[in-house]
């Protein structure tokens, strides 16, 4: 969002509400303007704040190692603090990254695992279910048994409601809440699609507009539908990590264009490129090809881990 449009939005808001105050509320990185009205709901205008924690590492292996170290350090810190580690994961390339992690201690036995997003399919379907894929790649090998599962139906609305109920049933020791009542995962690993979707929050759909409502939503972008953690839940994690690494003959620079739009393009908004809503919240860890459109110098694994 341009500065001129931002200023115009504020002036327009004051002209509407007159002597009423309006609240500018900013959490970690997403600025949110709420305009009071006599109606029960308020209008929200969202724009992406600058990213502060961006690390471009030389190779895909470096990115993998950095994520491994962040998982281990986040787990050990959480367990030392309250005896449990709350971890949220997506599917896709993050599963590949975690598949080569061998825990250095027994933290997995004290971990509660939730999903950033998940298709509404039978949870044993290894072709479609993130849980089944995660179990086969690393979860069972780690000895992680405390998994917040879907019921396995194709009813997106019901699955989203039931999943939120399961999360809310967890004690504060397992899943802390903040002052607004939202869950605070110790670590959320979030994937970004070429179109900017995060979890199952896709561009130009109502699900991305949820800023102060439920913890989970049903997403009907595809069939079968999915459930997804909402944006404020992703933002409130103690540590949110977005990694992008690897390339192919078809995509020699991987997701370089998507990473540029998500991290630095000042013309995109969270509505049309949802990943930009996590700019300042997340630690962004990319390999050189995926970071090639950002014009940044290479960082180190140690610096990326220290930012988490």
JOQUI-V488909 format. One record per pair of residues at least 6 apart in sequence whose C-alpha atoms are under 7 Angstrom apart, sorted by the first residue. I is the first residue (numbers start at 0). J is the second residue. D is the distance in whole Angstrom. If there is no record, write none. Layout:
i=(I/I)
j=(J/J)
d=(D/D)
//
This chain:
i=(0/0/0/0/0/1/1/12/21/21/21/22/22/23/23/23/24/24/24/25/27/27/28/28/28/28/28/29/29/29/29/30/30/30/30/31/31/31/32/32/32/33/33/33/34/34/34/35/45/46/46/47/47/47/47/47/48/48/49/49/50/50/50/51/52/52/52/52/53/53/53/54/54/54/54/54/55/55/55/55/55/55/55/56/56/56/56/56/56/56/57/57/57/58/58/59/59/59/61/62/62/62/62/63/65/65/65/67/68/69/69/73/73/74/74/75/77/77/77/78/81/83/83/83/83/84/84/84/84/84/85/85/85/85/85/85/85/85/86/86/86/86/86/86/86/86/87/87/87/87/87/87/87/87/88/88/88/88/88/88/89/89/89/89/89/89/89/90/94/97/98/98/102/107/107/107/108/108/110/110/111/111/111/112/112/112/113/113/115/115/115/116/116/116/116/116/116/117/117/117/117/117/118/118/118/118/118/119/119/119/119/119/119/119/119/120/120/120/120/121/121/121/122/122/122/122/122/123/124/125/125/149/149/150/153/155/155/155/155/156/158/159/159/159/159/163/163/174/174/174/175/175/176/176/177/181/182/183/183/183/184/184/185/185/185/186/186/186/186/187/187/187/187/187/188/188/188/189/189/189/189/190/190/190/191/191/193/193/194/195/195/195/195/195/195/196/196/196/196/197/197/198/199/199/199/199/200/200/200/200/201/201/202/202/202/202/203/203/206/206/207/207/207/209/209/210/210/214/214/214/215/215/215/215/216/216/216/216/217/217/217/217/218/218/218/218/219/234/234/238/239/239/239/240/240/240/241/241/241/241/242/242/242/243/243/243/243/244/244/244/244/245/246/246/247/252/252/253/253/254/255/255/255/255/255/256/258/258/259/259/260/261/261/261/261/262/262/268/269/269/282/282/284)
j=(46/265/266/267/268/265/266/34/33/34/35/32/33/31/32/33/30/31/32/31/279/280/48/277/278/279/280/46/47/48/276/45/46/47/48/43/44/45/43/44/45/41/42/43/41/42/43/41/269/268/269/268/269/275/276/278/278/279/278/279/262/278/279/279/281/282/283/306/282/283/284/283/284/285/298/303/284/285/286/287/290/297/298/62/285/286/287/297/298/299/286/287/297/286/287/244/245/286/300/244/284/285/286/96/300/303/304/100/304/304/307/185/186/84/106/106/83/84/185/84/172/109/110/172/173/109/110/111/173/185/110/111/112/173/174/184/185/186/110/111/112/113/184/185/186/187/112/113/114/115/184/186/187/188/113/114/115/187/188/189/114/115/116/188/189/190/198/129/133/137/136/137/141/141/142/143/142/143/143/145/145/146/173/145/146/147/146/147/198/227/228/198/199/225/226/227/228/128/129/225/226/227/128/223/224/225/226/151/152/153/154/155/223/224/225/128/151/152/153/128/151/152/128/130/131/149/151/131/131/131/132/158/162/158/223/217/224/225/226/217/226/215/216/217/226/214/215/182/183/184/182/183/182/183/183/232/232/235/236/237/236/237/236/237/238/236/237/238/239/233/236/238/239/240/239/240/241/197/198/240/241/197/198/241/197/274/254/257/272/202/257/261/272/273/274/202/272/273/274/273/274/227/218/225/226/227/206/207/227/273/207/273/270/271/272/273/270/271/216/218/230/270/273/229/230/230/231/228/229/232/226/227/228/229/226/227/228/229/224/225/226/227/224/225/226/227/225/277/280/307/280/281/282/281/282/283/281/282/283/284/283/284/285/284/285/286/289/253/285/286/289/253/252/253/253/288/289/288/289/289/288/289/290/291/292/292/289/290/292/293/267/272/274/275/278/275/278/275/275/276/306/307/303)
d=(6/6/6/7/6/7/7/7/7/6/6/7/6/6/5/7/7/6/6/6/6/5/6/7/6/4/5/6/6/6/6/6/6/7/7/6/6/5/6/5/7/6/6/5/6/6/7/6/7/6/6/6/7/6/5/7/7/6/6/6/6/4/4/6/7/5/6/7/6/5/6/6/5/6/5/6/6/5/5/6/6/5/5/6/6/5/6/6/5/6/6/5/7/5/6/5/6/5/7/7/6/6/6/6/5/7/6/6/7/6/7/7/7/5/6/7/6/5/7/6/6/5/6/7/6/6/5/6/7/6/6/5/6/6/6/5/5/7/7/6/5/6/6/6/5/6/6/5/5/6/7/6/5/6/7/5/5/6/5/7/6/5/6/7/6/6/7/5/6/7/5/5/7/6/6/5/6/5/7/7/5/6/7/6/5/6/6/5/6/6/5/5/6/7/5/4/6/7/6/5/6/7/6/7/6/4/6/6/6/5/7/6/6/6/5/6/5/6/6/7/4/6/5/6/6/7/5/5/6/5/5/6/6/7/6/5/6/6/6/5/7/6/5/5/5/6/6/6/6/6/6/5/4/5/7/7/6/6/5/6/5/6/6/5/6/6/6/5/6/7/6/6/5/6/6/5/6/7/7/6/5/6/7/6/5/6/6/5/7/7/6/7/5/5/5/6/7/6/6/6/6/6/6/7/7/5/6/6/7/7/7/7/6/5/6/6/5/5/7/7/7/7/7/7/7/6/6/6/6/6/7/5/4/5/6/6/7/6/7/6/4/6/6/5/6/7/7/7/6/6/7/5/6/5/5/6/6/6/5/6/6/5/6/7/5/7/6/7/6/5/6/6/6/4/7/5/5/6/5/5/7/4/6/6/6/7/7/7/6/6/7/7/5/4/7/6/6/7/5/5/7/6/7)
//
